[in-house]
Amino acid sequence: MKKIGTAVLLFLVLLSCFPICGYAIEFDMDEICDSVVVVHSMNSVGTGFAISKDKIVTNQHVVSTTTTYTIETRDGGLYNGRLIASDEAKDLSLIEVLGGNLPTIPMTEDIPPLGTDVYAVGSPQGMGFTVSRGILSTTDRQLNGVHYIRTDAAINPGNSGGPLLNQKGQVIGVNNMKVEDADRISLAIPMSSVVTFLENNGINVQLSDTPDAELEAPGSVVIQSSAVSGGIEQSYEQYSNSLRNQYTKILETVQNENKILVLGLIIIAVLCFVFMLVMLSQKEKLKRSEDNFERAIEALKKQGMTVAMTGDGVNDVLALKDADCSVAMASGSDAAVQASQVVLLESDFSRMPEVVLEGRRVVNNIQRSASLFLVKNIFSFLLAIFSAVFMITYPLEPSQVSLISMYTIGIPAFFLALQPNRDIIKGHFLTNVFLKALPAGLTDVLAVGALVVFGQTFGVASKDISTAATMLLAIVGFMILYRICQPMNALRMIVWIGCVIGLLGCSIFLPQLFAITGMSRKCIMLFVVFSIATEPVLRYLTKLIEWLRKQYIKFIKNPIRELKGKAAD
């Protein structure tokens, strides 16, 4: 790799010493960006550019969903916008900036030759002004009867309506869309269509002149002959003689005055040859390295692990895509950044432990809270089916359900979601939540269902059964809450004890609000029996569900995974 770097450095140094095919930007990009604005509508965000101090051009699809617009300038200024005209076929709109005083941007209908560098200016996702460079690949791309300019300049949602610039800083088109499922294929509306649209709406456009000689394609040689500039009236012989004379002068200049240029070209050619040889020698190493990454990720996934991959080079892209979580630095290659799910803006891998710990806290706490909510959903669903099948009255009042939900779900879930949690995430999210909630939900259904059946058998009043069912559900709810709070700390213990005291207090001091009544002797005896039975029922149901899960993994999931692996091989 050191040899490659050295060869590239020498190549760039020598290339900068000789005026061969290539050219630099000949305009101030900051001044251009001052003429570009962000267009905010109700449901979308896009880009526009000023054709006068109070008028901008953008795409019609940016402003089609609403009639109210906010125009944001680069310096943070905000203006109201008013739609003047739109052309749905060309996807163009003209907006008046109320009270605006924007600097205009130069425009031209002249499209530079193929292979010329172009620049797309815009605000992707409304996140600030950006500039991306690309190559002009097609000047007459037709799609649905509309002519487009095709480039490989990177654009994203939010770039729509922004200007496409040539090397002189002149607008040659309006960025419109990128082709999905393609590698950097962008389309822009040519300036000729924009000019026609503006003239049809009474706007006279002042264009800048861009001679073809000023924007020649890389590697081309432009010969300006006096015979040609003299007009078509010159004869073919005169034109040929003029070209021959020009060619002779060029050869004499190269031979007599610029011999160092020829020497430089030879040196560059030699360096390019050496560079190619070095790259070929490193290609196989890079390929092997990439294959090793992919094989390692595949092997870890087969073991049921969640795999994270970090990288910043082009050779890491495939491995980043295969990983469950891919991390790249913002300073890495564009391909690696686009293929990654997490991008470190500070390009500092020392931040990864903080990112991982925050992810663990969020996922683990959501699992805890979701388990509490799912217990209630499972119980309510199964109890409703039980009541419908056996034709019995639903044993709980809405106020009683609210009491249980408040102290066994709502309040504890709020505090548990804010707790620090650095435990390693194991298994799948939905599976973990379901396995924690299902035993408690089944315990609730069995306990309340048995209480209702025995209560009706022994002639217990429905109000007494309703109160006993509420207390029974509260006991099961606090048991599952105690399990979810493990490992117990001071704050979690305070939350658990506080919820128990709160529920008892509401039952004692606000009985009418929550439909809590005194229970008869028969109801109290049934309540005590089923309260004692809830703990072993919950414990054995948990063991049963865990055993069933292991049998499913052993006899169904693993054989299917092995068959898929053999089929892939």
Sequence and secondary structure as in RCSB ss.txt:
>XXXX:A:sequence
MKKIGTAVLLFLVLLSCFPICGYAIEFDMDEICDSVVVVHSMNSVGTGFAISKDKIVTNQHVVSTTTTYTIETRD
GGLYNGRLIASDEAKDLSLIEVLGGNLPTIPMTEDIPPLGTDVYAVGSPQGMGFTVSRGILSTTDRQLNGVHYIR
TDAAINPGNSGGPLLNQKGQVIGVNNMKVEDADRISLAIPMSSVVTFLENNGINVQLSDTPDAELEAPGSVVIQS
SAVSGGIEQSYEQYSNSLRNQYTKILETVQNENKILVLGLIIIAVLCFVFMLVMLSQKEKLKRSEDNFERAIEAL
KKQGMTVAMTGDGVNDVLALKDADCSVAMASGSDAAVQASQVVLLESDFSRMPEVVLEGRRVVNNIQRSASLFLV
KNIFSFLLAIFSAVFMITYPLEPSQVSLISMYTIGIPAFFLALQPNRDIIKGHFLTNVFLKALPAGLTDVLAVGA
LVVFGQTFGVASKDISTAATMLLAIVGFMILYRICQPMNALRMIVWIGCVIGLLGCSIFLPQLFAITGMSRKCIM
LFVVFSIATEPVLRYLTKLIEWLRKQYIKFIKNPIRELKGKAAD
>XXXX:A:secstr
 HHHHHHHHHHHHHHHHS  S     S HHHHHHTEEEEE SS EEEEEEEETTEEEE HHHHTT S EEEE TT
S EEEEEEEEEETTTTEEEEEETT       B S    TT EEEEEE GGGS  EEEEEEEEEEEEEETTEEEEE
E     TT TT EEE TTS EEEEEEEE TTSSS EEEEEHHHHHHHHHHTT         GGGG  TT      
HHHHT TTS HHHHHHHHHHHHHHHHHHHHHT HHHHHHHHHHHHHHHHHHHHHHHHHHHHHHHHHHHHHHHHHH
HHTT   EEE  SGGGHHHHHHSSEEEEETTS HHHHHH SEEETT  GGGHHHHHHHHHHHHHHHHHHHHHHHH
HHHHHHHHHHHHHHHT      HHHHHHHHIIIIIHHHHHHTTS       S HHHHHHHHHHHHHHHHHHHHHH
HHHHHHHTT  HHHHHHHHHHHHHHHHHHHHHHHT S  HHHHHHHHHHHHHHHHHHHH TTTTT     HHHHH
HHHHHHHHHHHHHHHHHHHHHHHHHHHIIIIIHHHHHHHHHHH 
